[in-house]
């Protein structure tokens, strides 16, 4: 078996979903390696929740930018969105009361 260093690089995928305008979440950004690491570091600095799921990221990186996720991923992405929504319920922006 040949080892491919690209297989071990970190990857990041950003989704956007607006129930008022979108039929399904869309892939709005995806990167690998150092850029992915930087995206995750910036997200952490801003208090944006990150959920690491290498299998899901692998599937989402196959989707073209600005394309909706396929129905086969609806359930797993819905679980991810539920995780984010739960986190957002307990989150207060700095300076808000």
C-alpha positions in Angstrom: 0.0 0.0 0.0 1.4 3.4 -1.0 1.2 6.2 1.5 -0.2 9.4 0.1 0.6 12.5 2.4 -2.5 14.4 0.9 -4.7 11.8 2.6 -3.6 12.8 6.1 -4.0 16.6 5.5 -6.7 18.3 7.5 -9.8 19.5 5.5 -12.4 22.0 6.3 -15.9 22.5 4.7 -18.2 25.4 5.3 -22.0 25.0 4.8 -24.6 27.6 4.5 -28.3 27.0 5.0 -31.1 29.6 5.0 -34.5 27.9 5.3 -36.2 30.9 3.7 -34.2 30.6 0.5 -32.4 27.2 0.3 -33.9 23.8 -0.3 -30.9 22.2 1.3 -27.6 23.3 2.8 -24.9 24.4 0.3 -21.2 24.0 0.3 -19.8 27.5 0.4 -16.1 26.8 1.1 -13.7 23.9 1.2 -10.0 23.7 1.7 -7.2 21.3 2.7 -3.9 21.5 4.5 -2.7 24.8 6.0 -5.6 26.8 4.7 -8.0 24.4 6.4 -6.0 24.7 9.6 -6.2 28.5 9.4 -10.0 28.5 8.8 -10.4 26.3 11.9 -8.1 28.5 14.0 -10.0 31.6 13.0 -13.3 29.9 13.7 -12.1 29.0 17.2 -10.9 32.5 17.8 -14.4 33.8 17.0 -16.1 31.2 19.1 -17.6 29.5 16.1 -18.4 25.9 16.9 -16.4 23.2 15.0 -17.4 19.6 14.8 -14.7 17.3 13.5 -16.1 14.4 11.4 -13.5 13.2 8.8 -16.0 10.9 7.1 -18.5 13.7 6.6 -15.8 16.2 5.4 -14.6 13.6 2.9 -18.1 13.3 1.5 -18.7 17.1 1.5 -15.4 17.8 -0.3 -16.7 15.9 -3.3 -19.5 18.5 -3.7 -18.9 21.5 -6.0 -18.9 25.0 -4.4 -22.3 26.6 -4.1 -24.0 23.3 -4.7 -26.6 21.8 -2.4 -25.8 18.7 -0.6 -27.4 15.5 -2.1 -30.4 13.9 -0.4 -28.1 11.0 0.7 -26.4 13.4 3.1 -29.6 15.1 4.5 -29.7 13.0 7.6 -26.1 13.3 8.7 -26.0 17.0 7.9 -29.3 17.5 9.8 -27.7 15.9 12.8 -24.7 18.3 12.4 -27.1 21.3 12.1 -29.0 20.2 15.2 -25.6 20.1 17.1 -24.9 23.7 15.9 -28.4 24.9 16.8 -28.0 23.5 20.3 -24.7 25.3 20.8 -26.2 28.5 19.5 -29.0 28.4 22.0 -26.5 28.7 24.9 -24.3 31.2 23.1 -24.4 34.9 24.0 -22.5 37.4 21.8 -20.0 39.5 23.7 -21.7 42.7 24.9 -25.2 41.4 24.7 -27.5 41.0 27.7 
